[in-house]
Amino acid sequence: RSAARLLFAARLLQQGHEMGGSGSRQYGPKQISADLWHLGNSESPMMEKTVPFERLRAHFCRQLTVAEKQALVAAVDATRYELWPPPPPGATSLSIDQLTDRIRGLVFGSALGDATGLATEFLRREDVDAFYGPDFAFCPAPAKMKPDTHRMMWLAGDWTDDTDQLILILQSLLHTRGVADEHDFAQRLLTWRERGFAELGDESAAGLGAHTKAVLQDPDFITRPTEVAHAHWAAKRGEASANGGVMRTAITGVPNFFDRAAVLATTTAICRVTHSDPRCVASCVAAAICVSELLRGTEADAYQVVDAAVQAAVSALHMEAAA
């Protein structure tokens, strides 16, 4: 992450130079460099970091206008995909309205939790308590954010790369009628890495971890994504393994939620596109199976949901070990 922040800072300086002639003459590379120095200086008082933080964020994180938001909503509403195969009779005890509400809640809840968590991500508990205090309201959007080089990449209330990737998986599964396609997902990841969600004002992806970034930068990723991800993991076997696949995976429990084997296959395939560690695959399977069980309407017995998730995760571990 430190290397990523340095690269991001360099990009900011370059953007500041390029944007200097478009209403940003008084906030050029020198001021940007000074503001970045203040944010990165551990000896600078917190109050002295707030103004540089807000200045950097306002300059580089574009806020959409109301008209742009309305156009975006209209474009999303107009998008159509082929329907996934319908659940067979008896697949769920939920009504269609209940099932739809839970799927929407999954997507909205993931984004809201991600946006709320950004305020404290990578911070120690004592740092959180010292800056935000005991009664701070983190939701729906924090009134303030700890000023540092990580949180400066997003506007208050924005979600991070975790939700971005969940949306990419959803778009891919909608395009492929619920069947995991590693190459389709890989291409979407590469496009997003370069442009982010341009319709949301992004210029590129922000927040990528070192492992995922290394995998996406491999020249063979677009043709052999799963093999490339495995090679990067195998080269560092024995070291701490990244688990960036699990934060984006809940959506893989939605298509074919009534078929545990299908959920396991979809989740495993999507995870392996960037993360090959068996423990990461197993954690993704556990999360997705929890979702599928809740969509089947089995939440009345929490132990049943947990038991199904644990059994599926153990099965995934055994399958990965045998592969």
Secondary structure, DSSP 8 states (H G I E B T S, - for coil): -HHHHHHHHHHHHHHHHHGGGTT-TTS-HHHHHHHHHHHH-TTS-HHHHHHHHHHHHHHHS----HHHHHHHHHHHHH----------TTS-SS-HHHHHHHHHHHHHHHHHHHHHHTTTTT--HHHHHHHH-TT---SSS-S----STTGGGS-TT---HHHHHHHHHHHHHHHTTT---HHHHHHHHHHHHHH--GGGT-SS-----HHHHHHHHSTTTTT-HHHHHHHHHHHTTTS----TTGGGGGGGGSTTTT-HHHHHHHHHHHHHTT---HHHHHHHHHHHHHHHHHHHT-TT-HHHHHHHHHHHHHHHHHHHHH-
